[in-house]
């Protein structure tokens, strides 16, 4: 299975392609992106592995992540569902939702729009319950999560940092 194309009034969500590497590497090198997600820029090699994981998850699980493009076709982020199998105790038992957008489009409501499309798609596939983890200092993501129906269920340690575990 490959990622279906999802469209919103301002965005197109499509499956990852190898040609997305440069745009995604640039995004994951932005401090406004990585500060609350790992705290360090992602090297090109790590972004490549992440990109390949995004392609492969559709094959393995029938769901995955999308590349978010604006009306001009420019890559502005990633959003979707993943099976990260993170080393969190207790483990996350639901598909994990994640979103990352380029700082150039922060504050425009793109994350809400893209996440809404993904969650509507997931609901239509019978994937009604999902989880996400967010750094407790990441107020914009916590606000967005609440806006789309996520509620905190616990805190957990992940890679020596405390995260909030939320479920929808």
Steps between C-alpha positions, in 0.01 A plus 500: 500500500614855435385820664177636357502866400304718741401856413387789716407850384866610516709183511572173326618206709679235295728206557871549553733481200879477485504846340369645829833443676642850451184679615456275802868525596471879492187490716656263758802733519286793621531574875126579516438141384750292694516691829190325636558176307829355614682828554754457220485541122442180308792408275419430134559127558240491781250691286561247220428208735188679626385560142546131414314403819213722393479323165529154657240547772227513237613158379528351849197650677265654243554847646786742535610858450447753227709783364310827533518731197358850461291609202820560299617143561777606740572253781410668830493206740409146595197366683354157558487177693802293594595179674806635676530220758661752733681394816235648730378314808225395479515479120266702282223258401337709225618641167692820568409826333773750416525835329790721405478813288759739370537818707423699182136390534459500878199695622293457181284211620661253260573247774136506613380466141738215415444316828124530456525335158717219638273433797189502277674248273599287802145508638373386160742206512382394845810641671303708747743486790849642471767634730769765481789617715586865549769684694320672792664831399354481147191711565401540131492122445317438827240759397463344156469151648221615733326676210477174303389292798815371671498484878801443728506155659843495668857621495782270399876503462625477144870535415571660838224760458150517639223500240125527527316197361164593352219290352209572270 
